[in-house]
Amino acid sequence: MKNLGQMMKQAQKLQEKMGELQAQLANAEMTGASGGGMVQVTVTGKGEVRRIKIDPALVDPAEVEVLEDLIVAACNDAKAKVEAYMQERMGELTGGLKLPPGMSLPF
C-alpha cells in the first residue's frame, strides 16, 4: 500500500503542475507566418487569434484569393507552433513518460 500512497502523491503533483501548465498556455502567444513573413498571425496557447499583420504590398483587390490563402497558411503555422510548444511542455511535465497511443494529457 505504500507504493499506492506514493502514486497518489505523484498524481496529485502532476495534477497541480497540469493546472500551472494550462495557465501558462493561456498566456503564451505564438506567431505563425506565411508569404515570407508578409502575413503574420498571433494566437494564444488556447488557439485564440490575437493579431493579424498583413504587409500593405499584399493588398491588391485582384489578388484577394492569394491573401486569403496566406492568412490560412499563417493561422495553420501558428497553430502548429502552439501544438509543438504544448508537447514540449507536456514532455517536461511528465518527465518523458510515454502515454499509450490515443491517450493524451490533459484528459
C-alpha positions as a printed Julia matrix, in Angstrom:
107×3 Matrix{Float64}:
  0.0    0.0     0.0
  2.97   2.3     0.48
  3.52   2.38   -3.29
 -0.12   3.29   -3.81
  0.26   6.25   -1.47
  3.33   7.39   -3.38
  1.48   7.03   -6.68
 -1.39   9.12   -5.34
  1.04  11.86   -4.24
  2.69  11.81   -7.65
 -0.7   12.01   -9.34
 -1.65  14.98   -7.17
  1.63  16.76   -8.02
  1.06  16.05  -11.7
 -2.45  17.48  -11.46
 -1.12  20.65   -9.8
  1.54  21.01  -12.49
 -1.12  20.49  -15.17
 -3.07  23.42  -13.75
  0.06  25.57  -13.86
  0.76  24.48  -17.44
 -2.77  25.33  -18.52
 -2.38  28.82  -17.05
  0.94  29.23  -18.86
 -0.64  28.09  -22.11
 -3.45  30.61  -21.74
 -0.84  33.39  -21.53
  1.51  32.04  -24.2
  1.42  33.58  -27.66
  2.88  32.1   -30.84
  3.16  33.84  -34.19
  2.83  31.95  -37.45
  3.85  33.41  -40.77
  3.44  32.82  -44.48
  4.47  34.54  -47.67
  7.97  35.09  -46.33
  6.59  36.86  -43.27
  4.26  39.13  -45.23
  1.29  37.66  -43.34
  1.6   37.0   -39.62
 -0.99  35.59  -37.24
 -0.53  35.55  -33.47
 -2.56  33.07  -31.42
 -2.73  32.18  -27.73
 -1.89  28.77  -26.37
 -5.61  28.07  -26.39
 -5.88  28.84  -30.12
 -7.49  32.28  -29.84
 -6.37  34.62  -32.64
 -4.94  37.8   -31.12
 -3.43  39.68  -34.06
 -3.13  39.55  -37.81
 -0.48  41.6   -39.61
 -0.55  42.0   -43.38
  2.17  43.68  -45.4
  0.47  46.52  -47.33
  2.16  45.31  -50.53
 -0.19  42.29  -50.49
 -3.36  44.36  -50.51
 -4.39  44.13  -54.16
 -8.09  43.76  -54.97
 -7.19  41.48  -57.88
 -5.26  39.13  -55.59
 -7.74  38.59  -52.74
 -7.58  34.79  -53.08
 -3.81  34.81  -52.6
 -4.16  36.94  -49.47
 -6.87  34.63  -48.1
 -4.65  31.58  -48.71
 -1.72  33.28  -46.97
 -3.87  34.09  -43.93
 -5.0   30.47  -43.67
 -1.38  29.27  -44.01
 -0.2   31.69  -41.3
 -3.01  30.53  -38.97
 -2.04  26.9   -39.52
  1.63  27.74  -38.91
  0.77  29.47  -35.62
 -1.41  26.53  -34.57
  1.41  24.08  -35.3
  3.77  26.18  -33.16
  1.29  26.17  -30.27
  0.93  22.38  -30.52
  4.72  21.91  -30.59
  5.09  24.19  -27.57
  2.39  22.29  -25.72
  4.0   18.92  -26.49
  7.38  20.21  -25.34
  5.93  21.5   -22.06
  3.97  18.26  -21.52
  7.17  16.27  -22.07
  8.86  18.34  -19.39
  5.9   17.86  -17.07
  5.64  14.11  -17.48
  9.4   13.56  -17.48
  9.27  11.93  -20.89
  6.56   9.48  -19.77
  5.25   7.75  -22.86
  1.47   7.55  -22.93
 -0.39   4.78  -24.77
 -1.46   5.63  -28.35
 -4.6    7.72  -28.45
 -4.18   8.92  -24.87
 -3.18  12.48  -24.15
 -2.99  14.88  -21.24
 -4.99  16.68  -20.08
 -7.68  14.03  -20.41
